[in-house]
């Protein structure tokens, strides 16, 4: 399946927050890059080098797995904001990324906790027309994760606001996680 959103009006270049819930698959699909995307947008995904790209992905390198809030600026300079993947397969986790071009900072939150942050980062000056959920913009790197409650803000959410998002409880099961994933959603599940 493919699920995309227009970036215009939904992703603000100057500053913003993107957040979603993801059920981590028991096993990731095999691919040649060993990268699996929760979301991505790129103005030039087919160029060498990539430019003007934002993505949240899981990747493997040197025998370890990482979550990476990856950005590439207009000159092709790539910045990896990585944290080791210690998440339990088969369970739901909340991811949020924030960025501010004015302060040259970006951060990655997992389950409401600050996992990594960086300063002196040049962010993209433009984005692709679409934000792709569950894969990279060119169609590869599918994650097989179940995704829910994707949200975008035109501002940097505070750490407290991000934590509040991750603490939401499903009203049907009283468990922390995406709202209404149990009894209210019964037929179709979209896998990416």
C-alpha positions as CSV (number, residue, x, y, z in Angstrom):
1,X,0.0,0.0,0.0
2,X,0.9,3.6,-0.4
3,X,-0.1,6.5,1.8
4,X,1.1,10.0,1.1
5,X,0.3,13.5,2.1
6,X,1.0,16.8,0.3
7,X,3.9,18.6,2.0
8,X,2.5,22.0,1.1
9,X,0.4,23.1,4.1
10,X,1.4,20.1,6.1
11,X,5.1,20.3,6.6
12,X,6.6,23.6,7.5
13,X,10.3,24.0,6.6
14,X,11.2,26.7,9.1
15,X,10.2,24.7,12.1
16,X,7.9,21.8,12.9
17,X,7.0,18.5,14.5
18,X,6.0,15.2,13.0
19,X,4.7,12.4,15.2
20,X,3.2,9.0,14.8
21,X,2.6,5.6,16.4
22,X,4.3,2.6,14.9
23,X,3.8,-1.1,15.7
24,X,7.3,-2.5,15.2
25,X,7.2,-5.5,13.0
26,X,8.6,-8.9,14.1
27,X,10.8,-8.9,11.1
28,X,11.7,-6.2,8.6
29,X,11.5,-7.0,4.9
30,X,14.8,-7.7,3.2
31,X,16.2,-5.0,0.9
32,X,19.5,-4.0,-0.5
33,X,20.0,-1.0,1.8
34,X,18.8,-2.4,5.1
35,X,16.8,0.8,5.7
36,X,13.2,0.8,6.6
37,X,11.3,4.1,6.6
38,X,8.4,5.2,8.8
39,X,8.1,8.4,6.6
40,X,10.2,10.3,4.1
41,X,10.0,13.3,1.8
42,X,12.7,14.4,-0.7
43,X,12.8,17.1,-3.3
44,X,15.5,15.1,-5.2
45,X,15.4,11.5,-4.1
46,X,16.7,10.2,-7.5
47,X,19.7,12.6,-7.6
48,X,23.3,12.0,-6.7
49,X,23.6,13.1,-4.0
50,X,20.2,13.3,-2.4
51,X,19.2,16.9,-1.5
52,X,16.5,18.5,0.5
53,X,15.4,15.3,2.3
54,X,13.7,14.6,5.7
55,X,13.1,11.0,6.8
56,X,12.7,8.8,9.9
57,X,14.0,5.3,9.3
58,X,15.4,2.2,11.0
59,X,18.7,1.1,9.6
60,X,21.3,-1.5,10.3
61,X,25.1,-0.9,10.2
62,X,28.0,-2.8,11.7
63,X,25.8,-5.5,13.2
64,X,23.6,-3.0,15.1
65,X,20.2,-1.4,14.4
66,X,19.4,2.3,14.8
67,X,16.6,4.8,14.5
68,X,17.7,7.7,12.4
69,X,16.1,11.1,11.9
70,X,17.9,11.7,8.6
71,X,18.1,15.1,6.9
72,X,19.9,16.3,3.8
73,X,20.3,20.0,3.0
74,X,20.3,21.7,-0.3
75,X,24.0,21.1,-0.9
76,X,23.7,17.4,-0.3
77,X,25.2,17.4,3.2
78,X,23.6,14.6,5.1
79,X,23.0,14.6,8.9
80,X,22.2,11.4,10.8
81,X,20.6,11.7,14.2
82,X,20.8,8.1,15.4
83,X,19.9,6.2,18.5
84,X,20.3,2.5,19.0
85,X,17.1,0.5,18.4
86,X,16.2,-1.3,21.6
87,X,12.4,-1.5,20.9
88,X,10.5,-4.7,21.3
89,X,9.2,-6.1,18.1
90,X,5.4,-6.5,17.9
91,X,4.7,-3.6,20.2
92,X,3.5,0.0,19.7
93,X,5.9,2.9,20.1
94,X,5.5,6.7,19.7
95,X,8.0,8.6,17.5
96,X,8.3,12.4,17.2
97,X,10.8,14.5,15.5
98,X,11.2,18.3,15.8
99,X,13.4,20.8,14.0
100,X,14.0,24.6,13.9
101,X,16.0,26.1,11.1
102,X,16.5,29.3,13.0
103,X,18.3,27.6,15.8
104,X,19.8,24.9,13.6
105,X,18.5,22.2,15.9
106,X,16.7,18.9,15.5
107,X,15.6,16.2,17.9
108,X,14.2,12.6,18.0
109,X,11.8,11.5,20.7
110,X,10.8,7.8,21.2
111,X,7.9,7.0,23.6
112,X,7.9,10.6,24.8
113,X,11.5,10.6,25.9
114,X,14.2,12.7,24.2
115,X,16.4,10.0,22.5
116,X,18.8,12.3,20.6
117,X,19.3,15.9,19.7
118,X,21.7,17.9,17.6
119,X,22.6,21.5,16.9
120,X,24.4,23.2,14.1
121,X,22.4,21.3,11.5
122,X,21.4,22.8,8.2
123,X,18.0,21.6,7.3
124,X,16.5,21.3,3.8
125,X,15.5,24.5,2.0
126,X,12.7,22.7,0.1
127,X,10.9,19.4,0.2
128,X,9.3,17.0,-2.2
129,X,5.7,17.4,-3.1
130,X,4.6,14.4,-1.0
131,X,5.4,13.0,2.4
132,X,5.4,9.2,2.1
133,X,4.4,7.0,5.1
134,X,5.9,3.6,5.5
135,X,8.5,3.8,2.7
136,X,11.1,6.1,1.0
137,X,9.9,8.4,-1.7
138,X,11.1,6.2,-4.6
139,X,9.1,3.2,-3.3
140,X,11.8,1.1,-1.6
141,X,12.6,0.7,2.1
142,X,9.2,-0.4,3.1
143,X,9.0,-0.9,6.9
144,X,6.1,-3.4,7.3
145,X,5.2,-1.4,10.4
146,X,1.6,-0.6,11.2
147,X,1.3,3.2,11.5
148,X,-1.3,5.2,13.3
149,X,-2.1,8.8,14.3
150,X,0.3,10.6,12.1
151,X,0.3,14.3,13.0
152,X,2.1,17.4,11.8
153,X,2.6,20.8,13.6
154,X,3.9,24.0,12.2
155,X,5.9,24.6,15.4
156,X,8.3,22.8,17.7
157,X,6.3,20.9,20.3
158,X,7.8,21.2,23.8
159,X,9.2,18.0,25.5
160,X,6.2,18.0,27.8
161,X,3.8,18.2,24.8
162,X,5.6,15.3,23.1
163,X,5.5,13.3,26.3
164,X,1.8,13.9,26.6
165,X,1.2,12.5,23.1
166,X,3.1,9.3,24.0
167,X,1.1,8.9,27.2
168,X,-2.3,8.8,25.5
169,X,-4.4,5.7,26.3
170,X,-6.7,3.7,24.1
171,X,-10.1,4.2,25.7
172,X,-11.1,0.6,24.9
173,X,-8.1,-1.2,26.4
174,X,-6.8,1.4,28.8
175,X,-3.3,0.7,27.5
176,X,-0.8,3.3,26.4
177,X,-0.7,3.5,22.6
178,X,-2.6,4.7,19.7
179,X,-6.2,5.4,20.3
180,X,-8.8,2.9,19.2
181,X,-6.5,0.1,17.8
182,X,-8.5,-2.6,19.5
183,X,-12.2,-3.1,19.3
184,X,-13.0,0.0,17.3
185,X,-10.8,-1.0,14.3
186,X,-11.8,-4.4,13.2
187,X,-11.5,-5.1,9.5
188,X,-8.6,-3.7,7.6
189,X,-5.0,-3.1,8.6
190,X,-2.7,-1.3,6.3
191,X,0.9,-2.6,6.3
192,X,3.8,-0.7,4.8
